[in-house]
Amino acid sequence: MKAVILLRPFFYLLCLFLLVAATSSAADEDIRHRSLLDQLAARQRVDTPYIVIDTRGNRVLLRDPEHRVLRDAVCASGAARRFEGPKPYKHNWIFSTPKGRFRVLRKVVDPIWTRPEWDFLEAGEEIPVFAEDSRRFQRGILGSYAIYFLKDIMIHGTLYKVNLGKNITHGCVRVDEQDLSYLYENVETGWPVYVF
Amino acid sequence: MARMNDAIEAWIAHIDSDRPFLLLDIGAGELRLYHGAALLRRCPLVAAVVDSNRAVSQRLRGRIRRYGAEPFQPTSAGPFDWEQYLAQEGDDECALWFDGGLLVYAHEVWLPAAPPAVRLALEDLRALFDTVADSVGLVLLPAGWKD
């Protein structure tokens, strides 16, 4: 009994110490929380609007730096289809839209389509020998504008609106004329393009 | 509070890594796909059972695919090589499994799913299944993180 009475002050001191430690830890976490929220707010903001291309849902979104949707367009994207050309030449293509982060490289008015070799092969036509051959170039196929985000891959218009919303293209992203005009007028070179 | 802070710290680290990652925001009822700071897709949760002691930062352990009447098989170790070759895209019954034990699914074949588990709409799950790379990160954000 005497020992309990003697140890009581030490017990109270221990309780006080634990209480102070717990309060201090909670305060530290609270300070850390505020600091992290500030850091997160700074990191979440991006410098420019950006384009998001959803190849599964076939949508093109233009988002502002606060991630709000400025434009939501239906598109057609890569079919993920394999195409093998004539055996002797071992031609082999997979028509899918590349995924990842890219940038708007250039914007073109009234673009001319340079027909790739696969287009001649699919059509059963002979591939022209010379790069300057007029059969390689077609005007009007791509719509009024083209927004390139890779050397040969772009957002462009379509003659076949019925195919919008489908995975049907050779890799490019097709949108209708109104969405294409909006994107051309509002997107700037260098803005990020995310494809998933 | 410490767990919440760890989750926010992991989120910031993923933004800095500038790579795709998933964020499970329990409070908002959403699983979101990001690439760095850019928001790529919002997937509303159909159902979620996540206990509060799970790791806030997880990695994708396997894309799980169902082959007929056979048990669930990770695609990397499935018995049907030819089928894996043909079918790369997710179907309705596929699921994502993370190393913290979280299961992300959509189809009712997974019911009753043992916690922690999150159910999405079919279209959202298929989109994520096709998109995320192996070992993609996931941040589990507890409810009330903004308070």
HADDOCK unambig.tbl for C-alpha pairs under 7 A between the chains (distance, minus, plus):
assign (segid A and resid 29 and name CA) (segid B and resid 1 and name CA) 6.48 0.50 0.50
assign (segid A and resid 29 and name CA) (segid B and resid 2 and name CA) 6.13 0.50 0.50
assign (segid A and resid 33 and name CA) (segid B and resid 5 and name CA) 5.70 0.50 0.50
assign (segid A and resid 36 and name CA) (segid B and resid 8 and name CA) 6.69 0.50 0.50
assign (segid A and resid 36 and name CA) (segid B and resid 9 and name CA) 6.78 0.50 0.50
assign (segid A and resid 40 and name CA) (segid B and resid 12 and name CA) 6.05 0.50 0.50
assign (segid A and resid 43 and name CA) (segid B and resid 37 and name CA) 6.89 0.50 0.50
assign (segid A and resid 44 and name CA) (segid B and resid 37 and name CA) 5.14 0.50 0.50
assign (segid A and resid 46 and name CA) (segid B and resid 37 and name CA) 6.82 0.50 0.50
assign (segid A and resid 52 and name CA) (segid B and resid 40 and name CA) 6.15 0.50 0.50
assign (segid A and resid 56 and name CA) (segid B and resid 127 and name CA) 5.67 0.50 0.50
assign (segid A and resid 67 and name CA) (segid B and resid 39 and name CA) 6.45 0.50 0.50
assign (segid A and resid 196 and name CA) (segid B and resid 131 and name CA) 5.82 0.50 0.50
